[in-house]
Amino acid sequence: MKPILLDCACDLPDSEWRRLATANDPFISRAFLGAAEQTGAAGEALGWRAMHLALRDGAGRLAGLLPLYLRQHSFGDFSRDWNWPPAWQQAGRDYYPKLVTGVPYTPSPGPRLLAAGGEDASIAPALIDAALDLVAKLRASSWQCLFVREPDRLLLEAAGLLLRRGVQFHWLNRGYRDFADFLQGFTAGKRKKLKRERRAVAEAGLRIEARHGDEIDAPLWRALHRHYRDTFLRHGNHPAFKAEFFQRVGAELGRRMVVFVAWQADRPVASSISYRDDAALYGRHWGTDIDCPGLHFELCYYRGIEYAIDHGLQRFEPGAQGEHKLARGFEPMPTWSAYWIADPRMRDIVAAYLRREDAAMQDYEAETAQHLPYKLAAKR
């Protein structure tokens, strides 16, 4: 099979995307990637040049796809490689460009080596080989396959990529009947504190509702985008996604986008934007116009947990970082990314660094697990 490079996710029609085994993932979708690329968030002006690798069979049908971007910096890919470019420079080498497989501005584990339904097990190795050939052709320093799930992790490790462990905090559904049933597993002190946080929001007189992407009109999208934008600007960060992106993705993903909105009378004053598939809810962005104690936790965590329970989802992944999530019942979970380093000497240096980091990450995961609010936290 000959690999083909695509300049945009939208170069493939919906019918071909639907053939890919993505487990209904909202991020590795034509809707999300295509909108990000066409509205500029994942465009060349912001350092994302799409070079998606597509494989076609002898009949011309799509057999596999590897989302891929050529990058001149690391902003927005969550690769955690900020200290690597100086190491390359000290060795007299260039770190950029690099190739990245991942979702722009979205550190959410998901499928990366995408095979069409009915294809054999040779597709994923063929995608890996094509990516490594492209690294050599472009003289890139590396290929980074970020936030992979277990099946892809095993294939990437077998192909010789270096694995890197991370830690995120995820909520796991253990068959809870409702939010109260979930809280029954907390120690008394932790349960009381969480209820106090929720009570403060209730006493503020806010009305909170969940809406799906296809249930939001243009005026509400403008307010939701303002919440998202202002949060980024307040912290000195760049809000890459435009209002057009959210409106377009919401319409295309429909119920795979979930937004929790806080209303003050008829005015939307705060919101949290999430996505979902058949198994999990994924928290992404939040913002507010008002100062209300506990509102962040209510919209970003508690409403998401309630939604996951009500809809039978197995887990809720609210995004990267945040040890404050532990007290709300989110547990430390390992994440994995894989790295192909083209230069043998730099590869050895990175491998040694990752071994040291891995030990620290394992210690961190074990230590944070001791701070969970559950009565039986030590046994989890």
N, C-alpha and C positions, 0 to 999 in steps of 0.2 A: 504494500500500500504506500502510495506517495503522499507525504504530508503537504497540506496547503495552508498558507498563512492568511488569516482573515483580519481585516483592518477594523472590524467592529462586530460585536456580538449579533447585531441586527443583519449582518450579511447572510446569516442562516435563517431560513423561514421558520415560522412557528412549528410547522409539521416536522421539521428535522430536530428541533430542540426537544420536542415531545418524545422522540425516540430515545433520548439519552436517559440513562439510569441515574437520575439525580435525587431519587427519593423525595421528590416534590420540594426540594430545597429552595427557599425563596431567593437566596443570594446568587447561587449558581443557576441563574435563569436568564433567558433572553430579556425578560422585562427589566430586571434589576441592572444587569451589566449593560444592556443596550441603552437604557435611560441614562445611566451614569456616564457613558461614553458620549452620547449625543448631546447631553446638556452641559458638558464641559467638566464635570467633576472628575472623570477619569479620561480627560483629554490630554493632548500633548502640551497645552499651555500650563498644565499643572503637573507635568512630568510622567504622564501615563500614555505610552504608545502601545495600543493593542496590537498583538501579534498572535492571535489565537491559533493554535495548531489543530487542524482538522484532518482526519483520515477518512478516505473514501474507499469502498470496496471495488471489486472489478466491475460491478454494475453501476458505479457512480453514486451509490447510496452512502450516507454518512455512517461511518463505523465507530468513530471515536472523536473526542474533543478534549483538548487541554487548554483551559483559559490561561493566557500568557500576556505579560506586559513587559516591555523594555523600559527600564527606569534609569533616570539620571540623578536621582536622589531617593531618600527613603521615607519622606513624609507621607503618612497616610497608609503605609502597608503593614505597620506593626511588626516589622521583622526584627526589631530590637538589635539592630546592627550599627548603632550610631558610633561606636568606638572602633569599628572595623576599617572604615576608609583611612584613618590615620595610620593604621598598621600596614595597610597596602602601600601607602605613600612612603613610609619609612623603609619599606623593602624595595622602593623604586618602581612600584607598579601602580596601575590605576584601578580603583575599585569600581567605578562606574564606567560604562553601563553594566547593569546587572539585569537578569531576567527573573521575573516574579510570577508565580502562579498563586493567586489568591483573590480576594474580593476587596476592591478599593474601600478603604476606611472602615473595614468590617472584620475584626479579629474573631470570627465565628468559625469553629471547626465544621467542616463539611466535605462533601465529595469533591475531588479534584481531577482524578483520572477517569474521564467519563466515557463509558462504552455504550453504544446503542443496544437496545434490547435484542436478544437473540445472538449477539456476537460472541465469539469464543474468548478464552482467557489470554489470547495473544495481543489484544488491543492495548491494554495498559502498558506492558513492556514496550510495545511499539511507540507509544506516546512518549515514554521516558527516553528511549533511544533518539527520537526526533528532537526532543528538547536538548539533549546533550550535544547533538550535532549542531543545533542552532547556537548554543553557547560558543562552540569552536568557530563557527562561521562568522559570528558577530564580534568575536574576541571579547566576550563578556567575562567578568570576573567570576560569575557564579550563576547558578539557577536556584532559586529559593521556592520551595513548594510549602506554602504556609498554612498552618492550622488544618492538618489532615486528620481524617478518622482512621480507625484501625486497619481496614483492608488496604488502604493506600499506603499507610505507614509501613506495613510489612513488605509491600512491593518496592517501595522506595529504598528501604534499608537493604533489601536483597540486591538492588541495582548499585549499591555502593554509596548512596548518599549518607551524609552525616545527620544524625537525628538530634534534635534539640527539644528538651523538655521545658514546658512552661506550666504555670498554675493559674487556673481561673476558679471562680466560685459559682457553682451551679446548684439549683434546687432540684431535688429528686422526689418524684411522686411515689410514695409508698402505699398507694391505695387509699388515700385519705377521702373521707366522705364529704368534707367541707373544710373551710378554713379553721373552724373551731376544733375539729378533729385533729388537724395539723398542729394546732397550738397545744393540744393535750400532751404532746411529747416533750414540751419545753419544761425546764425547771420553773418553779413558781415565780422566782424573781425575774427571770427573762420574759416569761409570759406576761407578767404584770407591766413591765416596761413597754413591751410591744403594744399591748392594749391601750396604754396611755398615749402612745404616739398616734394610734388610729383615732382615739377619742378626740384628740386635739383638732384633727382635720374635720371630724364630724361636727364638732361644736363651732367651727368656723362658718358653717352654713353653706358649704360648697356642695354642689350636685356633681357627682362623678359618674360618667358613663363610658362604656366601651363601644367603639365604632370600628367597623372594618373599612378597608380602603375604598370600597365601592359605595360606602355610605356617607362619604364626606364631600361636601360641595366646595366650590372654588373659594368663597369667602372664608370658610372655616380653614381651608388649607393655607390661606394667607396668614391667619392667626397662628396656626401650628408651626409654619415656617418661621415666623417671627420668634416664637419661643425657642426653637432650635438655634436659629441664627444668633440671638442675643446671648444665649448660654456660651457659645463658642467665643463670641467677641468679648464677653465679660472676663474670660480666662486667657485672653490674648491669643486665641487660636483662629484658624481660618475656617469659616463655614463653607465647605466645598459644595454641598448640595443646594441647588436652587429650588425655589418653590415649584417650578415646572417639573423637576425630577420627582418630588413627592406626589404631586398630583397625577403624573403619568403612571408612576409605579403603583400607586393606590388603585387606579382604575384597572390596570392590567392584572395585578395580583389579587385584587378583590379581597376575599376572606383570608388570604395569606398575609395581609397586613392588618395589624390590630393597634388601635390608638386609644389610649385612656385619656379622657378630657375632663378637666375640672371647670365647672361653670359657676360664675357668680351672677345670679339672675340669668340674663340671656347673653352674658359675655364669657367667651372662653378665656380663662385666665392662666391655665397651665395645662401641659400635655406631656405624654410619654408615648413615643412611637416604637412599636415592636413589630416583629414578623413571626410567622409560624409555618411549620410544615405539619405532617401527620403525627409527629412524635413530640415536638418541642416548640416552646415559645422562645423568641430571641429578642431581648431588650436592646434598643439601640440609642435613642436620643430623647432628651428631656429638656424642658424649659418652663419658665413661669414669669408672669407679670407681677406677681404679688409675693409678699413675705408671709408665709404661713408655716409654722413649725410642724414638721412631720409630713408635709405635702410631698416632698421628694420621695420619701420611703413609701408613701401610700401609692403614688402613681407608678413608680419604677419597680417596686417589689411586691407589695401586698396585693394590689389589683392583678398583677401578673400571676401570682400564685393562685388566687381565686379562679382566674380564667383557666389556668392549666388544670386545676381540679375539676371545674365544671365541664371542660371539654375533653377530659380523659387523656391529657398529654402526659408524657412520661417525665419530662424535665422542663426547667426554665433556666435559660442561660442569659443572664442580664448584662453580659459584656465583660471586658477585661478589668483587672485590678479591683481594688476596693475591699479591704479587710473588714470594713463596717458591715459587709454583707453577712459575715459569720453570725452576728447576733440576730440576724433575721432568718436564719435557717439555711443559708447557702453554704454548701460544703466544698472544700478544696478538691479540685479534680485536675489531673494532669492533662496538658495539651501537648501536641507534637507538631513540629515543623521539620522539614528535611532540606538539606543544603548540599548542592554539588559545587565544590570549589575547584576551578579549572587548574590553577597553578599548584603543583604537587607540594612545594615548600609551604605555601600559605595554607594548603589543606591540612598539613601536619600541625601547623600552629593553631588553626581553628579547632581541630579535633582535640588537641590537648586542652584548649580553653573550654570546650563544651563538656569534657569529662569533669573538670573542676566545677563548672557551673551546675552540672547534673546532680552532683552530690549535695550542693547547697540547695537546689530546688527540692530534692527529696526531703531534706531536713526541714525546709520551710513548709512543705505540704503536711508533714507529720506534726510540726509544731502548731500550725494554725488549726488543725483538726482537734486539738485539745481545747479550743476556745468556742466550740459549737454550743448552742444553747440547750441541746437535748439532754434529757435525763440520763440516757444511755450513750452519751457521746463517746466515751472511752471504748465502747464495744463496736462502734461503727467503722 
